[in-house]
Amino acid sequence: MLGQVCRAWNEIVISHPSLWATFDLNVDFDLDDVSSQTILSTTENMLRASKNHPLDIRISVSDHLHPAVLLVVAESQRWIRARLLFNDPRPFWGNGPLKCLEGNVPLLEYIEISASEDLDDDTTLFSVAPRLRHICMEYLDSTQVLLPWSQIRALTYKRGLVQEAAYCLRVVKQLQQLDLYKPIINDLLE
């Protein structure tokens, strides 16, 4: 909007990459061709305008991976904060199209992972993230996500099983902040 005020403001807005480095990519619904192309071109423009600035992104995906998501994933070396929301992560994780994230998130300090379905196998996508210190997990079995637990300082655990939160407490040795929201107590506690 600011860039539409006048030519001078447009030049100012375009010249500040930080204004383009935070965005929400919501493709968890069926799109017609025009909407799909609009999302793709908007994502390309934002990535271009953000230049090499670290990215703060939120990606929400349902059952298919939109090409715009792949553009953002290709820039994972710039991610500083990432929120990844999946209805079902299984088609994308493991050896899926997000495999390229593994070992390719050197700036990542915060990650939120939300999935309404459990993974079939363990995932190592974020196991090498040298600056990762804060994790937020929702509806996800923490025992299936291999993370650099030893360097984690803050953990937010939402709507997960109590025994999975207990696993996190056992493996996170330097925890300074813990937030639990609506933990699920399973009748079959070990």
Beta strands, then each sheet from edge to edge (+ up, - down):
strand 1: 22-27
strand 2: 55-61
strand 3: 79-86
strand 4: 110-115
strand 5: 134-138
strand 6: 154-158
strand 7: 177-181
sheet 1: 1+ 2+ 3+ 4+ 5+ 6+ 7+
end
